[in-house]
Amino acid sequence: MSDSKPNKSRRVREALAVPDDATVVSAAEFKAHCLHLMDQVRQERSEVIVTKYGRPVAKLVPYEEEPVSPFGWLRGTVTIHGDIIGPTGEVWEADE
């Protein structure tokens, strides 16, 4: 993204304490390049701050997927038929 007004962008960046890897764009520029900016955020893991009249109105950040817990993910998939604890009636060699 080429910044047509570097002084304004610098002032916004300084006023907001914007991280160095973040990109500051106007709402009009965001509207024109939305899909490109979304791809940039995903690939570079960076942030985009959208401004309107020089004031921040939104921040586009990479989506963080929460890891799936190994506990409970099979809940509801096992069906119990009958008594699973009681004796089966089978004679085992270990019982002899």
Long-range contacts (C-beta under 8 A, 24 or more apart in sequence): 1-25, 1-29, 1-33, 1-37, 8-54, 11-54, 12-49, 12-51, 12-54, 12-56, 16-49, 16-56, 18-49, 19-47, 21-46, 21-47, 22-46, 22-47, 22-48, 22-49, 23-47, 23-48, 23-49, 24-48, 24-49, 24-51, 25-49, 25-50, 25-51, 26-50, 26-51, 26-52, 27-51, 27-52, 27-57, 30-58
